[in-house]
Amino acid sequence: MDSSDALLLLTGIGLLVFSFTLAPSSHHYMMMGPYYLGILPSITAIAGIVLIAVPLIKRASESRVAGHPDIIKSDELESEAGNGVPEKIGVAERVLDGDERTLFRLIYENEGITQDSLHFRTGFSHSKISMLVKKLEERGLIYRERFGKTYRIYLSDWLKE
């Protein structure tokens, strides 16, 4: 956890404590003061909860990606490009964006991979995989064949030559 996350947590806890001390102890006090004193504790409590939740959600998403060694990050992919990769494949990877490049690399390395396997290896949703595969197919980089309830995905013949 870095210092900005710690600062957000402390600020959130401070706001929660402030909201509880600011909250009137009985309904009688709310009627005697200005109207905004009745909602101010609620607003500060909500702000405190949000400030506490942001670093926790950030940390949970980072640990989710770190916990799956099969998930390929785009910066790791860039460092691998050009190491014994045929020129056509390298050119195709350079014109693709991050997620498309990730899928394309997996298909190149695992010829005939199933669409379901792509979901498990990348961590992308089924709909995202389907959309990205369709884009790659429309660009003529891959083709797919029906395999039971899923598809096997192959590189286009012109890329193999």
Secondary structure as UniProt FT lines:
FT   HELIX           3..22
FT   HELIX           27..32
FT   HELIX           36..66
FT   TURN            69..70
FT   HELIX           74..80
FT   TURN            81..82
FT   HELIX           87..95
FT   HELIX           98..109
FT   TURN            111..112
FT   STRAND          113..114
FT   HELIX           115..122
FT   HELIX           126..138
FT   TURN            139..140
FT   STRAND          142..147
FT   TURN            148..149
FT   STRAND          150..155
FT   HELIX           157..160
//
